[in-house]
Amino acid sequence: MKKQNNQASRRTFLKNAALGSAAVTAAPYVLATSYEQTLWLKRDYILPRFSLNDHIQIALIGSGIQGIYDTNAALKVAGVKLVAVCDLYSGRLDRAKELWGSDLFTTRDYREILSRPDIDAVIVATPDHWHKKITIDALKAGKAVYCEKPMIQRFEEGHEIIKAQQETGKICQVGSQTMASLGNEKAKQLYEEGAIGEMVMLDMYNDRYSAEGAWQYPIPPDANPDTIDFDTFLGNAPKTAYDPIRFFRWRNYKDYGTGVAGDLFVHAFSTLNFILSSKGPNRALSTGGLRYWKDGRDVPDVTLTFYDYPKTDTHAAFNASFRVNFIAGSGDGGGFRLVGTEGVMEVGSQTVKLSRSKLGMIPGGYSMNAYTEANQQKMKTEYALKHPPERKSSLHLGETIWRAPEDYKGGHYDHFYNFFQGIRGENTVVQDATFGLRAAGAALLANESYAQGQPVRWNPETMRLV
């Protein structure tokens, strides 16, 4: 992206706003007034018919909760066929055949998947501590890879994946599921047009209020050492006796997962970095604790982390606040708000809400109350001369909401559509390994700061701890 000229960008936004729409992804169907309006987003897909020989044949490695959601989303894209599934729990292999057909090839050994010449691409949806090895092995085996977020469990792993992607030339898409969504695309366009002025703050929060939301996933009654390959699950993690809780609730343990930062922060960083064309923050300070779900887990269930973003060619210096609460008595909820000098954007995968207000520059009765009536009158006159009312400053205020239509296929579909178009050579993927490391690395700074009990620094250019 070229260096952002704030005044030029602002003029672009004001010009487009005067037309009733900021073009590109918004169809100009205004449902209310120009000060409070709803506009529709839309996207055109290239959907040719594919012969059986033209299908991209995929395999799933890790058929747990997210693996199933990923695969169902992938199979909605035309010209894609699932041929194999790998998991370390035999019950999931049985479930895969229930979902996708009894003719599926199933195995507990992912290497059998990679050795098959009929498989073009793999979805890696394993616990985090297996992401690096399987992704690199798959790239070297000539497969395109869709790796679930976070791409890495440890900082140094990212550079190894980037190297493997560059050396093999294979496609590697990181799975922050809604990265390619209409909402993200529209927010990026609005930001670049100057809709919110210069960036000041990012406010992200995720509140949960259920055992399932806090990763207390159910354990099936047939779980035992015969149906689960627990030793392979451990991989490079410390050896421990068979424990189905660790296997099915692995997100609760630092040995296998990355806590709330790797599970939730990384989505926000993917979206934020995409909208701003940013390489990420350079400093993080985290706090929190284990407040309620004291079930053996060793990661906090309440986390607050503050990030500093340095000034770059595409954004001003700003701060970001990330908050996750797994015992929110207020109930479930979440938000993602970009706050600028001239407005605020609330961004979701299917909606963008832009609110613009007029900055108050003239003091009112609150501060004037301390001065004599004569001085008040003089000061009002001076302020009126310094800040004459301008009609243009009162235009384009209020609220505009962009919404995806009811038949929108969704951000998860779009992310896989982008992945498969990349494999077919029709585009470049929106979240390659370098992008994936910048998102995951920023998220993992929260864990690093929490463990050290102090701020930590990161170089967003070299993607390394300082």
C-alpha positions in Angstrom: 0.0 0.0 0.0 1.3 3.5 -0.8 2.0 5.9 2.0 -1.3 7.2 3.3 -2.0 10.9 2.8 -4.5 11.6 5.5 -6.0 14.7 3.9 -6.2 13.0 0.5 -7.8 9.9 2.0 -10.3 12.1 3.9 -11.2 13.9 0.7 -11.8 10.6 -1.0 -14.1 9.4 1.7 -16.1 12.6 1.8 -16.5 12.6 -2.0 -17.7 8.9 -2.0 -19.9 9.6 1.0 -21.6 12.4 -0.9 -22.5 9.8 -3.6 -24.2 7.7 -1.0 -21.8 4.8 -1.1 -18.1 4.1 -0.8 -18.2 2.0 -4.0 -16.5 -1.3 -4.8 -18.3 -3.7 -2.4 -21.4 -1.7 -1.6 -24.5 -1.8 -3.8 -26.1 1.7 -3.6 -29.5 0.7 -2.0 -30.1 3.3 0.6 -32.8 2.3 3.2 -32.9 5.4 5.3 -31.6 9.0 5.3 -28.0 10.0 4.4 -27.4 10.5 8.1 -28.6 7.1 9.2 -28.5 4.5 6.4 -28.0 0.9 5.6 -26.1 -0.2 2.5 -25.7 -3.7 1.1 -22.4 -5.5 0.6 -22.0 -8.0 -2.2 -19.4 -10.2 -3.8 -19.2 -11.9 -7.1 -17.7 -15.4 -7.2 -16.2 -17.2 -10.2 -18.1 -20.5 -10.1 -17.2 -22.6 -13.2 -18.3 -26.2 -13.5 -15.6 -28.7 -12.8 -15.2 -32.2 -14.2 -14.2 -35.0 -11.8 -10.6 -34.7 -13.1 -10.5 -31.0 -12.2 -11.5 -31.4 -8.6 -9.0 -30.3 -5.9 -8.8 -33.4 -3.7 -8.3 -32.6 0.0 -7.6 -34.4 3.3 -8.3 -33.4 6.8 -5.6 -33.9 9.5 -7.2 -33.4 12.9 -10.9 -34.1 12.7 -11.9 -32.4 15.9 -14.4 -29.5 16.4 -12.7 -26.9 14.2 -11.5 -29.5 11.7 -15.1 -30.5 11.0 -16.2 -26.9 10.6 -13.3 -26.2 8.3 -14.0 -29.2 6.2 -17.7 -28.5 5.9 -16.8 -24.9 4.8 -14.3 -26.2 2.3 -16.7 -28.6 0.7 -19.1 -25.8 -0.1 -16.6 -24.5 -2.6 -17.2 -25.9 -6.1 -14.6 -28.3 -7.4 -13.4 -29.7 -4.1 -13.5 -33.3 -2.9 -12.6 -34.8 0.5 -10.8 -38.2 0.1 -9.1 -38.8 3.4 -9.2 -38.0 7.1 -6.6 -38.5 9.9 -7.2 -38.4 13.6 -5.7 -40.0 16.7 -9.1 -40.9 18.2 -10.9 -43.7 16.4 -14.3 -42.2 17.3 -13.5 -39.2 15.2 -12.7 -41.4 12.2 -16.0 -43.1 12.6 -17.7 -39.7 12.8 -15.9 -38.6 9.6 -17.5 -41.5 7.7 -20.9 -40.6 9.2 -20.5 -37.0 7.9 -18.7 -37.5 4.6 -19.2 -41.1 3.4 -18.1 -44.6 4.2 -15.6 -44.7 1.3 -13.3 -42.2 3.0 -9.7 -43.3 3.6 -9.1 -43.0 7.3 -5.9 -43.3 9.4 -4.2 -42.4 12.6 -0.9 -41.7 10.9 -0.8 -38.4 9.0 2.2 -39.6 7.0 -0.1 -42.0 5.2 -2.1 -38.9 4.1 1.0 -37.1 2.8 2.3 -40.1 0.9 -0.8 -40.3 -1.3 -0.3 -38.8 -4.7 -4.0 -38.2 -5.2 -4.2 -35.6 -2.4 -3.6 -32.0 -3.6 -4.1 -30.1 -0.3 -4.5 -30.7 3.4 -6.3 -29.0 6.3 -4.2 -29.0 9.4 -6.6 -28.7 12.4 -4.5 -30.4 15.1 -3.6 -29.1 18.5 -1.3 -26.1 18.2 1.9 -28.0 19.1 1.6 -30.1 16.0 1.0 -27.3 13.5 4.6 -26.6 12.5 5.8 -30.1 12.0 2.7 -31.3 10.0 2.6 -28.1 7.9 6.3 -28.3 6.9 6.0 -32.1 6.2 3.0 -31.4 4.0 4.6 -28.6 2.1 7.7 -30.8 1.5 5.4 -33.6 0.3 4.1 -31.3 -2.4 0.7 -30.5 -0.8 -0.9 -27.1 -0.5 -1.7 -26.4 3.2 -4.5 -24.7 5.1 -3.2 -24.5 8.6 -5.6 -23.5 11.4 -4.6 -20.5 13.5 -2.4 -19.9 15.3 0.1 -21.0 12.8 2.7 -21.5 15.5 2.9 -22.4 19.2 6.4 -20.9 19.6 7.8 -17.8 18.0 10.8 -19.5 16.3 8.5 -22.0 14.5 7.1 -19.3 12.1 10.4 -18.7 10.3 10.7 -22.4 9.6 7.3 -22.5 8.0 8.0 -19.4 5.9 11.2 -21.0 4.7 9.5 -24.3 3.8 6.8 -22.4 1.9 9.4 -20.4 0.0 11.5 -23.4 -0.8 8.6 -25.6 -2.0 6.6 -22.9 -3.7 3.4 -24.5 -2.4 0.4 -22.5 -1.2 0.1 -22.1 2.5 -3.0 -20.4 3.9 -3.4 -19.7 7.6 -6.9 -20.3 8.9 -8.2 -17.2 10.7 -11.6 -18.2 9.3 -13.1 -14.8 8.4 -10.1 -13.1 7.1 -11.4 -12.9 3.5 -14.9 -11.8 4.6 -17.0 -9.0 3.1 -16.8 -7.1 6.5 -13.0 -7.1 6.5 -12.8 -6.1 2.9 -15.3 -3.2 3.4 -13.6 -2.0 6.5 -10.2 -1.9 4.8 -11.6 0.1 1.9 -13.3 2.6 4.3 -10.1 3.0 6.4 -8.0 3.7 3.3 -10.5 6.3 2.2 -10.1 8.1 5.5 -13.5 7.3 6.9 -12.3 7.4 10.6 -9.4 9.8 10.1 -6.1 8.7 11.7 -6.1 5.6 13.9 -6.1 6.2 17.6 -7.2 3.0 19.3 -8.4 -0.6 18.8 -10.8 -2.1 21.3 -11.4 -5.8 21.2 -13.2 -7.9 23.7 -14.7 -11.4 24.0 -16.9 -12.4 26.9 -18.0 -16.0 27.5 -20.3 -17.5 30.1 -20.5 -21.3 29.6 -18.4 -24.3 30.4 -18.2 -25.1 26.7 -17.0 -21.6 25.9 -14.3 -22.0 28.5 -13.1 -25.2 26.7 -14.6 -27.8 29.0 -15.5 -30.0 26.0 -17.3 -33.3 26.5 -15.3 -36.5 26.7 -16.9 -39.4 24.9 -17.7 -42.6 26.8 -15.5 -44.8 24.6 -12.3 -42.8 25.2 -9.6 -45.1 26.4 -5.9 -46.0 25.6 -7.1 -48.3 22.8 -9.2 -45.8 21.0 -6.8 -42.9 21.5 -3.1 -42.8 20.4 -2.1 -40.6 23.3 1.7 -41.0 22.9 1.6 -39.6 19.4 -0.7 -36.8 20.6 2.0 -35.7 23.1 4.5 -35.3 20.3 7.4 -33.1 21.5 5.5 -32.1 24.6 6.6 -33.5 28.0 5.7 -37.1 28.5 2.8 -37.9 30.8 0.4 -40.8 31.5 -2.7 -41.3 29.5 -5.2 -38.5 30.3 -8.3 -38.0 28.2 -8.9 -34.6 29.7 -5.6 -33.4 28.3 -6.4 -35.0 24.9 -9.9 -33.5 24.5 -9.4 -30.2 26.4 -5.9 -29.5 25.1 -6.5 -25.8 24.8 -6.3 -25.6 28.6 -2.6 -26.6 28.7 0.5 -24.7 27.7 2.1 -27.9 26.6 -0.3 -28.2 23.6 -2.1 -24.9 23.1 -1.6 -21.2 23.2 -4.3 -20.0 25.6 -6.8 -17.3 24.8 -4.2 -15.3 22.9 -3.6 -18.0 20.3 -7.2 -19.0 20.2 -8.9 -15.6 20.1 -6.4 -12.7 19.9 -4.9 -14.0 16.6 -8.3 -13.5 14.8 -8.3 -9.9 15.8 -4.7 -9.3 14.8 -5.4 -10.9 11.4 -8.3 -8.5 10.8 -6.5 -5.5 12.3 -3.3 -6.0 10.3 -5.3 -6.6 7.1 -7.5 -3.5 7.4 -4.5 -1.2 8.2 -2.0 -2.9 5.9 0.1 -3.2 9.1 2.9 -5.5 10.1 1.8 -5.4 13.8 2.7 -4.0 17.2 6.1 -3.6 18.8 5.3 -3.8 22.5 2.8 -5.7 24.7 1.9 -5.7 28.4 -0.4 -8.4 29.7 -2.2 -9.2 33.0 -5.0 -11.5 34.1 -5.3 -14.8 36.0 -7.2 -18.0 36.6 -10.3 -16.8 38.3 -12.9 -19.5 38.0 -12.2 -22.5 35.8 -9.8 -24.1 38.2 -10.1 -27.5 36.6 -6.4 -28.4 36.2 -5.7 -25.9 33.4 -2.5 -23.9 33.5 -3.6 -20.9 31.4 -5.6 -17.9 32.6 -9.4 -17.6 32.0 -9.3 -13.8 32.3 -6.7 -11.9 30.2 -6.2 -8.2 29.5 -3.4 -7.2 27.1 -2.3 -3.8 25.8 -0.3 -3.3 22.6 1.6 -0.4 21.1 1.6 0.0 17.3 4.3 2.2 15.9 3.7 4.9 13.3 4.1 3.5 9.7 3.3 4.6 6.2 -0.2 3.2 6.5 -1.2 4.3 10.0 -0.5 6.6 12.9 0.9 5.4 16.1 -1.9 3.9 18.2 -2.8 1.6 21.1 -4.8 -1.6 21.1 -6.7 -3.1 24.0 -7.5 -6.9 24.0 -9.7 -8.4 26.7 -11.1 -11.9 27.1 -13.2 -13.1 30.1 -14.4 -16.7 30.4 -16.5 -16.0 33.4 -18.4 -12.9 32.3 -21.5 -12.6 34.4 -22.9 -10.2 31.9 -23.3 -13.1 29.4 -21.7 -13.8 26.1 -20.7 -11.0 23.8 -17.8 -9.5 21.8 -16.7 -6.5 19.9 -14.0 -5.2 17.5 -13.9 -1.4 17.2 -11.4 0.8 15.4 -11.4 4.3 16.9 -10.0 7.2 14.8 -9.8 11.0 15.0 -12.9 11.4 13.0 -15.0 8.3 13.5 -15.4 4.7 14.7 -15.8 1.5 12.8 -17.3 -1.6 14.4 -16.3 -4.6 12.2 -17.7 -8.0 11.9 -17.5 -10.6 9.1 -20.9 -9.6 7.8 -21.3 -6.0 8.9 -19.4 -2.8 9.3 -20.9 0.1 11.3 -19.4 3.5 10.7 -20.2 6.3 13.1 -18.9 9.8 12.6 -19.2 12.7 15.0 -18.3 16.4 15.1 -15.3 17.2 17.3 -16.2 19.9 19.9 -13.7 22.7 19.9 -15.6 25.5 21.7 -15.9 25.3 25.5 -19.4 25.2 27.0 -20.8 26.1 30.4 -18.8 23.5 32.4 -15.4 25.2 32.0 -16.7 28.8 31.5 -18.4 28.7 34.9 -15.1 29.6 36.6 -14.8 33.0 34.8 -16.6 36.4 35.1 -19.4 37.2 32.8 -17.3 39.8 31.0 -14.4 37.3 30.4 -16.8 34.6 29.3 -18.2 36.9 26.6 -14.7 37.9 25.4 -13.6 34.3 25.3 -16.7 33.2 23.4 -16.0 35.9 20.8 -12.3 34.8 20.5 -13.3 31.1 20.1 -15.9 32.1 17.5 -13.3 33.9 15.4 -10.8 31.0 15.7 -13.4 28.3 14.9 -16.0 29.7 12.5 -18.8 27.3 11.7 -18.0 25.3 8.5 -20.8 23.6 6.7 -18.5 20.8 5.5 -17.6 19.8 9.0 -21.3 19.2 9.7 -21.8 16.9 6.7 -21.5 13.1 6.5 -22.0 12.7 10.3 -24.2 10.0 11.9 -24.3 6.3 11.3 -24.0 4.1 8.3 -24.2 0.3 8.4 -23.0 -2.0 5.6 -24.6 -5.5 5.7 -24.0 -8.7 3.8 -27.2 -10.0 2.1 -29.1 -13.0 3.6 -27.7 -15.4 1.0 -24.1 -14.4 1.7 -22.0 -17.6 1.9 -20.0 -16.3 4.9 -16.4 -15.4 5.8 -15.4 -19.0 6.4 -16.5 -20.0 2.9 -14.7 -16.9 1.5 -11.5 -17.9 3.2 -11.5 -21.3 1.7 -12.6 -19.9 -1.7 -9.6 -17.7 -1.6 -7.4 -20.7 -0.7 -8.6 -22.9 -3.6 -8.5 -20.0 -6.0 -4.8 -19.6 -4.9 -4.2 -23.3 -5.7 -5.7 -22.9 -9.1 -3.5 -19.9 -9.8 -6.4 -17.4 -9.9 -5.1 -15.2 -7.1 -2.7 -14.9 -4.1 -3.9 -16.1 -0.7 -4.9 -13.4 1.7 -3.1 -15.0 4.7 0.2 -16.6 3.8 2.8 -17.9 6.2 4.4 -14.4 6.7 1.0 -12.8 7.4 0.3 -15.8 9.7 3.4 -15.3 11.7 2.8 -11.6 12.2 -0.7 -12.3 13.5 0.3 -15.3 15.7 3.5 -13.6 16.9 1.6 -10.5 18.1 -0.9 -12.7 19.9 1.8 -14.8 21.6 3.3 -11.6 23.0 0.4 -11.7 25.5 1.6 -15.1 26.8 5.2 -14.0 26.9 4.4 -10.8 28.9 2.1 -12.7 31.3 4.8 -15.3 32.0 7.5 -12.7 32.5 5.3 -10.3 34.5 6.5 -7.3 32.5 6.3 -5.7 29.0 7.8 -7.4 26.1 9.0 -6.0 22.8 8.7 -7.4 19.3 10.1 -6.3 15.9 7.2 -6.4 13.5 9.6 -6.2 10.5 11.8 -9.1 11.4 9.1 -10.9 13.3 11.3 -11.6 16.3 11.4 -10.8 20.0 13.6 -7.9 20.9 
